[in-house]
Amino acid sequence: MKANVFVILITILAVNTLKAQKKTYDLGLYLGGVNYYGEIGEKKFVSPNRATLGLIGKMNFNEKLSLRGTITFFTLYDNDRDAADGYRGTGRNNSLYYSFENKSIEASVGIEYVPFSLLKNARNPIDFYVHAGLGTVYNDELYYPLSAGFEDVLAEKYGTRTRMVIPFGIGFKTFVGSNFMVGIELSPRYTVTDNLDGSHPEDARLEPNQLPDFSNNDWYSFVGLTLTYRLGKGNDAFCDCTL
């Protein structure tokens, strides 16, 4: 009982502290690249092969903690012919090469935290940050037509679906001038599906079309630049720039 009262008091104190902060807001663009990681094509966790465009917004409680949200437009793509390993890249022992393309829209929300800054004595220090949250991605449900081999097989659409993703990542950001901020970040996404690529359709009618040896759920990773504009005025110690 005492522990519960303590947790409640700490929560109330934290909420009141955040309310007392003079918040600022960052609004801008996210530009970069994306790649998928799963059962098709290259086995590289970070290897962008398609462009991304997104909107990003942040509500900054103080110089360390922010609530962030993003909306990102991108296409997931890969092809066994681009793989360097001895199985996918050589036709899966049957001269059979799979490929897919999946246009996607992602929305996410999360927390961004700055554990430390570089060049603290400079006018505009470089902040190192980490972020994590939850999101959803909307794209196609795919499958591969059955094949006896000796051909290239392109994934086909049989529906659409919204799936949950878990975004997280790291980055660096700094002010350029008094209101603009630029950043660079790496942001992997863990998904709750193994069918971003068409390898494991979940429709019972397509069970024969599932590829053998499917492993874990699919991932995709963003690498990109952010350009945001600062709105509002924070505390005097919020940053070294002139707000």
C-alpha positions as CSV (number, residue, x, y, z in Angstrom):
1,M,0.0,0.0,0.0
2,K,2.8,2.4,0.9
3,A,4.6,1.6,-2.3
4,N,1.5,2.4,-4.4
5,V,1.1,5.8,-2.6
6,F,4.7,6.5,-3.3
7,V,4.3,5.7,-7.0
8,I,1.2,7.9,-7.2
9,L,3.0,10.8,-5.5
10,I,6.0,10.5,-7.9
11,T,3.7,10.4,-10.9
12,I,1.8,13.5,-9.8
13,L,5.1,15.3,-9.1
14,A,6.5,14.4,-12.6
15,V,3.3,15.5,-14.3
16,N,3.3,18.8,-12.4
17,T,7.0,19.4,-13.3
18,L,6.3,18.8,-17.0
19,K,3.3,21.2,-16.8
20,A,5.5,23.8,-15.2
21,Q,8.0,23.7,-18.1
22,K,7.9,26.3,-20.8
23,K,7.3,24.1,-23.8
24,T,8.6,24.6,-27.3
25,Y,7.6,22.9,-30.5
26,D,9.6,21.6,-33.5
27,L,7.9,21.0,-36.9
28,G,9.6,19.9,-40.1
29,L,10.5,17.2,-42.6
30,Y,12.2,13.9,-42.6
31,L,14.2,12.9,-45.7
32,G,16.2,9.7,-46.2
33,G,16.2,6.1,-47.2
34,V,14.7,2.8,-46.1
35,N,15.4,-0.9,-46.5
36,Y,13.6,-4.0,-45.5
37,Y,15.2,-7.0,-43.7
38,G,13.6,-10.4,-43.9
39,E,13.3,-13.5,-46.0
40,I,13.8,-11.9,-49.5
41,G,16.9,-10.3,-51.0
42,E,19.8,-8.8,-49.2
43,K,20.6,-9.8,-45.6
44,K,21.7,-6.3,-44.5
45,F,20.1,-4.6,-41.6
46,V,21.0,-1.1,-42.8
47,S,21.2,-0.8,-46.5
48,P,18.8,1.9,-47.9
49,N,17.4,1.1,-51.4
50,R,14.4,3.4,-51.6
51,A,13.7,7.0,-50.7
52,T,11.5,8.2,-47.8
53,L,9.6,11.4,-47.1
54,G,8.0,12.3,-43.8
55,L,6.6,14.9,-41.5
56,I,8.0,15.2,-37.9
57,G,6.7,17.1,-34.9
58,K,8.0,17.4,-31.4
59,M,6.7,18.9,-28.2
60,N,9.8,19.7,-26.0
61,F,9.2,19.7,-22.3
62,N,12.8,20.8,-21.6
63,E,16.2,20.5,-23.1
64,K,16.3,16.7,-22.5
65,L,12.8,15.3,-23.0
66,S,10.4,15.5,-26.0
67,L,7.3,13.9,-27.2
68,R,7.6,13.2,-30.9
69,G,5.3,12.1,-33.7
70,T,6.0,11.2,-37.4
71,I,4.1,10.3,-40.5
72,T,6.4,8.7,-43.2
73,F,5.7,7.7,-46.8
74,F,8.0,5.0,-48.3
75,T,8.3,1.8,-50.4
76,L,9.7,-1.4,-49.1
77,Y,11.6,-3.4,-51.8
78,D,14.0,-6.2,-52.2
79,N,15.0,-8.9,-54.8
80,D,16.8,-12.2,-54.4
81,R,19.0,-11.2,-57.4
82,D,20.5,-8.5,-55.2
83,A,21.5,-10.9,-52.5
84,A,25.1,-11.8,-52.0
85,D,24.7,-15.0,-50.0
86,G,24.9,-18.5,-51.6
87,Y,21.3,-19.4,-51.2
88,R,19.0,-16.5,-52.2
89,G,21.6,-15.0,-54.6
90,T,21.9,-18.2,-56.5
91,G,18.2,-18.9,-57.0
92,R,17.5,-20.9,-53.8
93,N,18.9,-24.1,-55.3
94,N,16.2,-24.1,-58.0
95,S,16.9,-21.0,-60.1
96,L,14.0,-19.3,-58.3
97,Y,14.3,-15.6,-57.5
98,Y,11.7,-13.8,-55.4
99,S,11.1,-10.0,-55.4
100,F,8.5,-7.6,-54.0
101,E,7.6,-3.9,-53.7
102,N,5.2,-2.6,-51.0
103,K,4.1,1.0,-50.8
104,S,3.7,2.0,-47.2
105,I,2.5,4.7,-44.8
106,E,3.7,4.8,-41.2
107,A,2.4,6.8,-38.3
108,S,4.3,6.7,-34.9
109,V,4.5,8.5,-31.6
110,G,7.2,8.2,-28.9
111,I,9.6,9.8,-26.5
112,E,12.9,11.4,-27.4
113,Y,15.6,11.8,-24.8
114,V,19.0,13.6,-24.9
115,P,21.4,11.9,-22.5
116,F,24.4,14.1,-23.3
117,S,25.6,16.8,-25.7
118,L,28.9,17.3,-27.6
119,L,30.8,20.6,-27.9
120,K,28.9,22.0,-24.9
121,N,30.9,25.2,-24.9
122,A,30.0,26.0,-28.5
123,R,27.1,28.4,-29.3
124,N,25.1,25.5,-30.6
125,P,26.0,22.1,-29.0
126,I,25.4,18.9,-30.8
127,D,22.8,16.8,-28.9
128,F,23.0,13.0,-29.0
129,Y,19.5,11.5,-28.6
130,V,17.6,8.3,-28.3
131,H,14.0,7.6,-29.1
132,A,11.4,4.9,-28.8
133,G,7.6,4.5,-29.1
134,L,4.8,2.7,-30.9
135,G,3.4,3.0,-34.4
136,T,1.4,1.5,-37.2
137,V,2.2,0.9,-40.8
138,Y,-0.4,0.5,-43.6
139,N,0.5,-1.4,-46.7
140,D,-0.4,-4.4,-48.9
141,E,-0.8,-8.0,-48.1
142,L,1.3,-10.0,-50.6
143,Y,1.9,-13.5,-51.7
144,Y,4.0,-15.4,-54.3
145,P,2.3,-17.4,-57.0
146,L,3.3,-21.1,-56.9
147,S,6.3,-21.9,-59.1
148,A,8.2,-25.0,-60.2
149,G,11.4,-23.0,-60.4
150,F,13.6,-21.5,-63.1
151,E,11.9,-18.1,-63.1
152,D,11.7,-14.7,-61.3
153,V,8.5,-14.5,-59.2
154,L,7.1,-11.1,-58.3
155,A,4.8,-10.8,-55.2
156,E,1.2,-10.1,-55.9
157,K,-1.4,-8.2,-53.8
158,Y,-4.4,-9.9,-52.2
159,G,-5.4,-7.2,-49.7
160,T,-4.3,-4.4,-47.4
161,R,-3.6,-4.3,-43.7
162,T,-2.5,-2.1,-40.8
163,R,0.1,-3.6,-38.6
164,M,1.8,-2.5,-35.4
165,V,5.5,-1.5,-35.4
166,I,7.9,-0.6,-32.7
167,P,10.2,2.3,-33.7
168,F,13.4,3.1,-31.9
169,G,16.7,4.7,-32.8
170,I,19.6,7.2,-32.2
171,G,20.6,10.4,-33.7
172,F,22.4,13.8,-33.5
173,K,20.9,17.2,-33.8
174,T,22.0,20.8,-33.6
175,F,20.7,24.3,-34.2
176,V,21.6,26.1,-37.5
177,G,20.8,29.8,-36.8
178,S,18.3,30.7,-34.1
179,N,15.3,28.6,-35.0
180,F,16.2,25.9,-37.5
181,M,17.5,22.5,-36.3
182,V,19.1,19.8,-38.5
183,G,19.6,16.2,-37.4
184,I,20.7,12.8,-38.7
185,E,19.3,9.6,-37.3
186,L,19.1,5.8,-37.6
187,S,15.7,4.3,-36.8
188,P,15.0,0.6,-37.1
189,R,11.4,-0.7,-37.0
190,Y,10.4,-4.1,-35.5
191,T,7.1,-5.3,-36.9
192,V,4.5,-7.8,-35.7
193,T,4.3,-9.5,-39.0
194,D,6.4,-11.8,-41.2
195,N,4.6,-10.8,-44.4
196,L,5.8,-7.4,-45.4
197,D,7.5,-9.3,-48.2
198,G,4.9,-11.8,-49.3
199,S,6.8,-14.8,-47.8
200,H,4.2,-15.7,-45.2
201,P,0.7,-14.8,-46.2
202,E,-1.7,-15.2,-43.3
203,D,-4.8,-16.0,-45.3
204,A,-5.5,-19.8,-44.8
205,R,-6.3,-20.1,-48.5
206,L,-2.7,-19.1,-49.3
207,E,-1.0,-21.5,-46.8
208,P,0.5,-23.5,-49.8
209,N,2.1,-20.3,-51.0
210,Q,4.1,-19.7,-47.8
211,L,7.9,-19.9,-48.4
212,P,9.8,-22.6,-46.5
213,D,12.3,-21.7,-43.8
214,F,10.7,-18.4,-42.8
215,S,12.4,-17.1,-39.7
216,N,11.6,-14.1,-37.5
217,N,9.2,-11.2,-38.0
218,D,10.2,-8.6,-40.6
219,W,12.2,-5.4,-39.9
220,Y,12.8,-2.2,-41.8
221,S,15.3,0.6,-41.1
222,F,15.2,4.4,-41.8
223,V,18.4,6.4,-42.2
224,G,17.8,10.1,-42.8
225,L,18.0,13.8,-42.1
226,T,15.6,16.0,-40.2
227,L,15.0,19.7,-40.8
228,T,12.7,21.3,-38.2
229,Y,11.7,24.8,-37.2
230,R,11.5,25.8,-33.5
231,L,8.2,27.5,-32.3
232,G,7.8,29.0,-28.8
233,K,10.2,30.2,-26.2
234,G,11.7,27.8,-23.6
235,N,13.6,28.5,-20.4
236,D,16.8,30.5,-20.5
237,A,18.8,27.3,-20.2
238,F,16.8,25.5,-22.9
239,C,19.6,25.9,-25.5
240,D,22.5,28.2,-26.4
241,C,20.6,29.7,-29.4
242,T,18.5,32.8,-29.5
243,L,14.8,31.8,-29.5
